Amino acid sequence: MERALRRRGRLRYRFQVRRCDGEPGGVHRNPVAHRSSDHRGVPTVIRVPVVIVGGGPSGLMVSHLLARTGIDSVVVERRARAEIYATGRAGILEAGSVRLLVDSGVSDRVLREGDRHEGIELRFGGRSHRIDFADLVGQSVWLYPQTEVFEDLANRRAADGGAVYYGASDVEVTPGDDGARVRFLDADGVEQLVHADFVVGADGSRSESRRLVPESDRDWRRHEYPFAWFGVLTQAPRSADELIYADSDHGFALISQRSETVQRMYFQCDPSERPEDWDDDRIWATLRERVKGNGFELREGPIIEKTVLPFRSAVHAPMRYGRLLLAGDSAHTVPPTGAKGLNLALHDAELLAEALAAQLAGDDRALDAYPERALERVWKAQHFSYWMTTMLHRAPGASPFENARRRGELEAVVSSRHGRAFLAEAYTGWA
C-alpha cells in the first residue's frame, strides 16, 4: 500500500490545496508549536506521532488511550464543542463500553448517572416478552446518551491537557509514505500545520478521510433500507423502565428513555416523511396504536424535538491504507435497531490505540492486524443489526406470508431460551 501511495503521489482532501511554506526545524515528540504566525503567513507547526481528524467519541477515545501510554496526539474537529454536545443522540452502552470508560479513567459518571438495564421487552400481538440479560448471559447494558459519552471524553482530554482543536476550518490532509500532514485554521483563524507519523480518520459517517483511499482500492459495501425512524423527544414521565421494541399490524415502535422527565421514542415511517407535517396529536395516536394491548399505556407530554432518521448499513475496507487509519462511523455504519454504532466506534478506538502504541514502540506489524480484528466485530454487529431490523419492521409491500413469517420468527425467539440468549449476548456485546 505504501508503494501505491508513492506511485500516486500524495493524496489530499479539500477542494483547494495550498502549498506548505514552512517545514519543522526538527522532530518534537510533544505537541508543541515551534513556529507561529497569523493564517496568512507561515503556519504554526506541530510535530506529534498521531494526528486525529474528528473529535467525536471514537477520535477522543483514541487520543485518550494513546495519552495513557505516553503518546501525544492532536485532534482536529470541524464542529464547535457546544455544537457536538447539542446534537442529541440516544445511547445504549454495552458492558464492554462501560468498562472501557471506567477502567481507562475517562469517567465513572456512567455508573452514577446512567441507567443500568438488565433486559428489554419484545412486544407483539399486544403482549410483552422480556429478554432477561442478567439471567441469560449475566450481563447488562446502560442507558447513557452519546452526548454524555462525548462530554466525559472531552472533559478528560481537557483535564489532561490534550491538544483538541474544535471549530477547525479549511482542513486539508496529506498522507504520504513517510508520514502525514494536516493543515487547518483553528477557531481563532490561526493556521496550524501538524506533522505526524500516522493520521486517524474518525470524522463520522460522511467522512472525508475515507475519500483519501483511491476509488480503485476501496471496497464499499452498502445496504439501504426502505424505511426510516420518526424520532421524538418528549417532556413526559417514563412509560417503562426498560426499552420496548414493539411490532404491530400498524408498524414498528420503540419506547426508550432519556431521564426522569424527558423520554425518547421512535416509530417506523417512510424516509420521505417531513417532521413539520406531524403535530403532537398525530404522533401520539401513531405511537399508541403500535404499542397498545395488555393494559399498557403510554405516558404522554409535549413534543420538544422531531426528526426523521434514514436506515442504512455500510462497511468500508480497507480500514488501513498506508499511514491512514479509519475508525468508527468513518469506516462503518449500522441501523440503530441493535444499538451498535457507538459501541463499535469505542471498540475500534480501543483496538487502534493498542495497535498504534505497539507500532510506535517498534512492532512494525502491529497495525497490520487492526483492520481484521475490527472488521470481525463489525460484521457480527452488521448481522445482528440487520436481523433485528428485518425481524421487527414491515417492509413496504410485504406480502401476508412475509408478515406472518416475521411473527413466527419473533415467536421462535421468545419461546426458546437459546433464542433469547442469542439476542441477549449480541445486544449486551460479545466477550
C-alpha positions as CSV (number, residue, x, y, z in Angstrom):
1,M,0.0,0.0,0.0
2,E,2.8,2.4,0.8
3,R,4.3,1.7,-2.6
4,A,0.9,2.5,-4.1
5,L,1.0,5.9,-2.3
6,R,4.4,6.6,-3.8
7,R,3.1,5.9,-7.3
8,R,0.1,8.1,-6.9
9,G,1.9,10.9,-5.1
10,R,0.4,12.4,-2.0
11,L,-3.3,12.1,-1.6
12,R,-5.1,15.2,-0.5
13,Y,-8.6,16.1,0.6
14,R,-10.1,19.6,0.2
15,F,-11.4,21.3,-2.8
16,Q,-8.4,23.7,-2.7
17,V,-4.9,22.7,-1.6
18,R,-2.3,25.3,-0.6
19,R,1.5,24.8,-0.6
20,C,3.2,24.4,2.7
21,D,5.5,27.4,3.2
22,G,7.3,26.2,6.3
23,E,8.8,22.9,7.5
24,P,9.6,22.0,11.1
25,G,13.1,22.5,12.2
26,G,13.3,19.2,14.0
27,V,11.3,16.3,15.4
28,H,9.3,17.1,18.5
29,R,7.6,14.4,20.5
30,N,5.3,16.7,22.4
31,P,2.6,18.7,20.6
32,V,4.5,22.0,21.0
33,A,4.3,24.7,18.3
34,H,7.7,25.9,17.3
35,R,6.9,28.4,14.6
36,S,3.9,30.7,14.5
37,S,2.1,33.5,12.6
38,D,-1.3,34.5,11.5
39,H,-3.2,32.3,8.9
40,R,-1.9,34.5,6.0
41,G,1.8,33.7,6.7
42,V,3.9,30.8,7.8
43,P,1.7,28.4,9.9
44,T,2.2,27.2,13.4
45,V,3.9,23.9,13.1
46,I,3.3,21.0,15.4
47,R,5.0,17.6,15.5
48,V,3.3,14.6,17.1
49,P,3.2,10.8,16.5
50,V,-0.5,10.8,15.7
51,V,-3.0,13.3,14.3
52,I,-6.7,12.5,14.5
53,V,-9.3,14.0,12.2
54,G,-12.6,14.0,14.1
55,G,-13.3,14.9,17.7
56,G,-16.3,12.7,18.4
57,P,-16.3,9.7,20.8
58,S,-14.0,7.5,18.6
59,G,-11.4,10.2,17.9
60,L,-11.3,11.4,21.5
61,M,-11.1,7.9,22.8
62,V,-8.1,7.1,20.6
63,S,-6.4,10.3,21.8
64,H,-7.1,9.5,25.4
65,L,-5.9,5.9,25.2
66,L,-2.7,6.9,23.4
67,A,-2.1,9.5,26.1
68,R,-2.3,6.9,28.8
69,T,0.7,5.1,27.1
70,G,2.7,8.4,26.8
71,I,1.9,9.0,23.1
72,D,0.9,12.5,22.2
73,S,-1.7,13.4,19.5
74,V,-3.6,16.3,18.1
75,V,-7.3,16.1,17.4
76,V,-8.8,18.3,14.7
77,E,-12.6,18.7,14.7
78,R,-14.7,21.0,12.4
79,R,-17.6,21.4,14.8
80,A,-17.6,23.5,17.9
81,R,-17.6,21.6,21.2
82,A,-21.0,23.1,22.1
83,E,-22.4,22.0,18.7
84,I,-21.4,18.4,19.2
85,Y,-23.0,18.3,22.6
86,A,-26.2,19.9,21.4
87,T,-26.7,17.1,18.8
88,G,-29.0,14.9,20.7
89,R,-28.4,11.2,20.3
90,A,-29.6,8.2,22.2
91,G,-27.1,5.8,23.7
92,I,-27.1,2.2,24.8
93,L,-23.7,1.2,26.1
94,E,-22.6,-2.4,26.1
95,A,-21.0,-3.8,29.2
96,G,-17.6,-3.6,27.5
97,S,-18.0,0.0,26.6
98,V,-18.8,0.9,30.2
99,R,-15.7,-1.0,31.4
100,L,-13.6,0.9,28.9
101,L,-14.9,4.3,30.0
102,V,-14.4,3.5,33.7
103,D,-11.2,1.4,33.6
104,S,-9.3,3.7,31.3
105,G,-10.0,6.6,33.6
106,V,-12.4,8.6,31.4
107,S,-15.1,8.8,34.0
108,D,-17.3,6.7,36.2
109,R,-20.3,9.0,35.7
110,V,-22.0,6.4,33.6
111,L,-22.2,4.2,36.7
112,R,-23.5,7.1,38.8
113,E,-25.9,8.8,36.4
114,G,-26.6,6.1,33.7
115,D,-29.5,3.7,33.9
116,R,-28.5,0.1,34.2
117,H,-30.9,-2.1,32.2
118,E,-30.9,-5.9,32.7
119,G,-33.3,-6.6,29.8
120,I,-35.5,-5.4,27.0
121,E,-39.1,-6.2,26.0
122,L,-40.2,-7.5,22.7
123,R,-43.8,-6.6,22.3
124,F,-46.0,-8.1,19.6
125,G,-49.6,-9.4,19.3
126,G,-50.4,-7.0,22.2
127,R,-48.2,-9.0,24.6
128,S,-44.8,-8.3,26.1
129,H,-42.0,-10.8,26.3
130,R,-39.0,-9.8,28.4
131,I,-35.4,-10.7,27.3
132,D,-33.7,-11.1,30.7
133,F,-30.0,-10.3,30.0
134,A,-28.9,-10.9,33.6
135,D,-30.4,-14.3,33.7
136,L,-29.5,-15.4,30.2
137,V,-25.9,-14.1,29.8
138,G,-25.1,-12.5,33.1
139,Q,-24.6,-9.0,31.5
140,S,-26.3,-5.6,31.4
141,V,-26.4,-2.5,29.3
142,W,-26.5,1.1,30.3
143,L,-28.8,3.8,29.0
144,Y,-26.4,6.7,28.7
145,P,-26.7,9.2,25.8
146,Q,-23.9,9.6,23.4
147,T,-23.7,13.3,24.1
148,E,-22.7,12.4,27.7
149,V,-20.0,10.0,26.5
150,F,-18.7,12.8,24.4
151,E,-18.7,15.2,27.3
152,D,-16.9,12.7,29.5
153,L,-14.2,12.2,26.9
154,A,-13.9,16.0,26.1
155,N,-13.6,16.8,29.8
156,R,-10.9,14.2,30.3
157,R,-8.8,15.3,27.4
158,A,-9.1,18.9,28.6
159,A,-8.1,17.9,32.2
160,D,-5.1,16.0,30.8
161,G,-4.0,18.9,28.6
162,G,-4.8,17.1,25.4
163,A,-4.5,19.1,22.2
164,V,-8.0,19.2,20.7
165,Y,-8.9,21.9,18.2
166,Y,-12.7,22.3,18.0
167,G,-14.2,24.7,15.3
168,A,-11.4,24.0,12.8
169,S,-11.9,25.0,9.2
170,D,-10.2,24.7,5.8
171,V,-8.9,21.2,6.9
172,E,-6.5,19.6,4.4
173,V,-5.0,16.2,5.0
174,T,-1.9,14.9,3.1
175,P,-0.9,11.3,4.0
176,G,2.4,10.1,2.5
177,D,4.6,7.1,2.6
178,D,6.8,8.8,5.3
179,G,4.1,10.4,7.5
180,A,1.1,12.7,7.3
181,R,0.4,16.4,7.4
182,V,-2.8,18.1,8.4
183,R,-3.2,21.8,7.8
184,F,-6.2,23.8,9.1
185,L,-7.3,27.1,10.5
186,D,-8.1,26.9,14.2
187,A,-11.2,28.6,15.8
188,D,-9.3,31.9,16.0
189,G,-8.3,31.8,12.4
190,V,-4.7,30.9,13.0
191,E,-3.2,28.5,10.5
192,Q,-1.8,25.3,12.0
193,L,0.3,22.6,10.4
194,V,0.6,19.2,12.1
195,H,3.2,16.7,11.1
196,A,2.6,13.1,12.3
197,D,3.7,9.5,11.7
198,F,0.0,8.4,11.3
199,V,-3.3,10.0,10.6
200,V,-6.6,8.6,12.0
201,G,-9.8,9.4,10.2
202,A,-12.6,9.4,12.8
203,D,-14.8,12.1,11.1
204,G,-18.1,10.3,11.0
205,S,-20.5,8.7,8.5
206,R,-19.9,11.5,6.0
207,S,-16.2,11.1,6.3
208,E,-13.8,12.9,4.0
209,S,-10.9,10.9,5.4
210,R,-12.0,7.7,3.7
211,R,-12.0,9.5,0.4
212,L,-8.2,9.6,0.7
213,V,-8.3,5.9,-0.3
214,P,-8.3,5.8,-4.1
215,E,-11.5,4.6,-5.6
216,S,-9.7,1.7,-7.2
217,D,-8.6,0.4,-3.8
218,R,-11.9,0.8,-2.0
219,D,-14.4,-1.9,-1.1
220,W,-17.5,0.0,-0.1
221,R,-20.4,-2.4,0.8
222,R,-23.8,-0.7,1.5
223,H,-27.4,-1.6,2.1
224,E,-30.3,0.9,2.1
225,Y,-33.5,0.0,4.0
226,P,-36.9,1.1,2.6
227,F,-37.9,2.8,5.8
228,A,-36.8,5.2,8.5
229,W,-37.5,6.1,12.1
230,F,-39.5,9.1,13.1
231,G,-37.9,10.1,16.4
232,V,-39.3,12.3,19.1
233,L,-38.1,13.8,22.4
234,T,-41.0,14.4,24.8
235,Q,-41.4,16.0,28.2
236,A,-43.1,13.2,29.9
237,P,-42.6,10.6,32.7
238,R,-41.3,7.2,31.8
239,S,-43.7,4.8,30.3
240,A,-41.4,1.8,31.1
241,D,-38.2,1.1,33.0
242,E,-36.6,-0.7,30.0
243,L,-36.7,-0.4,26.2
244,I,-39.7,-1.7,24.5
245,Y,-39.4,-2.9,20.9
246,A,-42.9,-3.2,19.6
247,D,-44.3,-4.8,16.4
248,S,-47.9,-4.4,15.4
249,D,-50.2,-4.6,12.4
250,H,-49.7,-0.8,12.2
251,G,-45.8,-0.9,12.2
252,F,-42.9,-0.8,14.5
253,A,-42.3,1.5,17.5
254,L,-39.5,1.8,20.1
255,I,-40.2,3.2,23.6
256,S,-37.0,4.4,25.1
257,Q,-36.0,6.7,28.0
258,R,-33.7,9.7,28.5
259,S,-34.3,10.9,32.0
260,E,-37.0,11.0,34.7
261,T,-38.8,13.8,32.8
262,V,-37.7,13.6,29.2
263,Q,-38.2,10.5,27.0
264,R,-37.2,9.4,23.5
265,M,-39.5,7.4,21.3
266,Y,-39.4,6.2,17.7
267,F,-41.8,4.7,15.1
268,Q,-41.3,3.4,11.6
269,C,-42.0,5.7,8.8
270,D,-41.3,6.4,5.2
271,P,-37.9,8.1,4.6
272,S,-39.7,10.9,2.7
273,E,-41.7,12.0,5.8
274,R,-41.2,15.6,7.0
275,P,-41.2,16.3,10.7
276,E,-43.1,19.5,10.3
277,D,-46.1,17.6,8.8
278,W,-46.7,15.9,12.1
279,D,-48.4,17.6,15.1
280,D,-48.4,16.2,18.6
281,D,-51.8,14.6,18.4
282,R,-50.9,12.7,15.2
283,I,-47.6,11.5,16.8
284,W,-49.2,10.2,20.0
285,A,-52.0,8.5,18.0
286,T,-49.4,6.7,15.9
287,L,-47.4,5.6,18.9
288,R,-50.4,4.4,20.9
289,E,-51.8,2.2,18.1
290,R,-48.4,0.5,17.8
291,V,-47.9,-0.4,21.5
292,K,-51.4,-0.8,22.8
293,G,-52.6,-4.0,24.4
294,N,-52.4,-6.0,27.6
295,G,-53.2,-2.9,29.7
296,F,-50.1,-1.0,28.6
297,E,-50.5,2.8,28.3
298,L,-48.0,5.5,27.2
299,R,-47.4,8.5,29.4
300,E,-47.6,11.5,27.2
301,G,-46.4,15.1,27.2
302,P,-45.3,18.0,24.9
303,I,-43.1,17.0,21.9
304,I,-39.9,19.1,22.1
305,E,-37.9,17.6,19.2
306,K,-38.8,15.7,16.0
307,T,-36.5,14.2,13.4
308,V,-36.5,11.5,10.7
309,L,-33.6,9.0,10.7
310,P,-32.9,7.1,7.4
311,F,-31.8,3.5,7.8
312,R,-28.6,2.3,6.1
313,S,-25.7,-0.1,6.7
314,A,-22.2,0.4,5.2
315,V,-18.8,-1.1,5.7
316,H,-15.6,0.5,4.1
317,A,-12.5,-1.5,3.5
318,P,-9.6,-1.1,3.9
319,M,-9.6,0.4,7.4
320,R,-5.9,1.0,6.9
321,Y,-4.3,2.5,3.8
322,G,-0.6,3.2,4.4
323,R,-0.3,5.8,7.1
324,L,-4.1,6.4,7.1
325,L,-6.3,4.5,9.6
326,L,-10.1,4.7,9.8
327,A,-12.3,4.2,13.0
328,G,-15.9,4.4,13.9
329,D,-18.6,5.7,11.5
330,S,-15.9,6.7,9.1
331,A,-15.5,3.0,8.3
332,H,-18.9,1.6,9.1
333,T,-22.5,2.5,9.9
334,V,-25.4,0.3,11.2
335,P,-29.1,1.0,11.6
336,P,-30.0,1.9,15.2
337,T,-32.1,-1.1,15.9
338,G,-29.4,-3.1,17.5
339,A,-27.7,-0.2,19.4
340,K,-24.3,-0.9,17.9
341,G,-23.0,2.3,16.4
342,L,-21.4,4.0,19.4
343,N,-20.2,0.7,20.8
344,L,-18.4,-0.3,17.6
345,A,-16.8,3.2,17.5
346,L,-15.4,2.7,21.0
347,H,-14.2,-0.8,20.2
348,D,-12.4,0.4,17.1
349,A,-10.7,3.1,19.3
350,E,-9.5,0.6,21.8
351,L,-8.1,-1.8,19.2
352,L,-6.5,1.1,17.2
353,A,-4.9,2.8,20.2
354,E,-3.4,-0.6,21.2
355,A,-2.0,-1.2,17.7
356,L,-0.6,2.3,17.3
357,A,1.2,2.1,20.6
358,A,2.8,-1.2,19.7
359,Q,3.7,0.1,16.2
360,L,5.3,3.3,17.6
361,A,7.2,1.2,20.1
362,G,8.9,-0.7,17.3
363,D,6.5,-3.5,16.3
364,D,6.3,-2.9,12.5
365,R,3.4,-5.4,12.1
366,A,1.2,-4.2,14.9
367,L,-1.1,-2.2,12.6
368,D,-1.5,-4.9,10.1
369,A,-3.9,-6.8,12.4
370,Y,-6.1,-3.8,13.2
371,P,-8.5,-4.0,10.2
372,E,-9.1,-7.7,10.6
373,R,-9.7,-7.5,14.3
374,A,-12.1,-4.6,13.9
375,L,-14.0,-5.9,11.0
376,E,-14.6,-9.3,12.7
377,R,-16.8,-7.5,15.2
378,V,-18.2,-5.0,12.7
379,W,-19.7,-7.8,10.6
380,K,-21.1,-9.6,13.6
381,A,-22.8,-6.3,14.5
382,Q,-24.0,-5.8,11.0
383,H,-25.6,-9.2,11.0
384,F,-27.3,-8.6,14.4
385,S,-28.5,-5.1,13.4
386,Y,-29.9,-6.4,10.1
387,W,-31.5,-9.4,11.8
388,M,-33.2,-7.2,14.5
389,T,-34.3,-4.6,11.9
390,T,-35.8,-7.1,9.4
391,M,-37.5,-9.1,12.2
392,L,-39.2,-6.1,13.7
393,H,-40.0,-3.9,10.7
394,R,-42.6,-4.4,8.0
395,A,-41.1,-3.8,4.6
396,P,-43.3,-1.7,2.3
397,G,-45.4,-4.0,0.1
398,A,-44.6,-7.1,2.2
399,S,-46.9,-10.0,1.5
400,P,-49.2,-11.5,4.1
401,F,-46.9,-14.5,4.1
402,E,-43.9,-12.5,4.9
403,N,-45.6,-10.6,7.7
404,A,-46.8,-13.9,9.2
405,R,-43.3,-15.4,8.8
406,R,-41.8,-12.5,10.8
407,R,-44.3,-13.1,13.5
408,G,-43.3,-16.7,13.6
409,E,-39.6,-15.7,13.9
410,L,-40.5,-13.5,16.9
411,E,-42.4,-16.4,18.5
412,A,-39.4,-18.7,17.9
413,V,-37.0,-16.3,19.6
414,V,-39.1,-15.6,22.7
415,S,-40.2,-19.2,23.2
416,S,-36.7,-20.6,23.2
417,R,-34.1,-19.9,25.9
418,H,-31.4,-20.4,23.3
419,G,-33.1,-17.9,21.0
420,R,-33.4,-15.3,23.9
421,A,-29.8,-16.0,24.9
422,F,-28.5,-15.3,21.3
423,L,-30.3,-12.0,21.3
424,A,-29.1,-11.1,24.8
425,E,-25.4,-12.0,24.1
426,A,-25.4,-9.9,20.9
427,Y,-27.3,-6.9,22.5
428,T,-25.0,-6.7,25.5
429,G,-21.9,-7.2,23.5
430,W,-19.7,-10.2,22.7
431,A,-16.9,-11.0,25.1
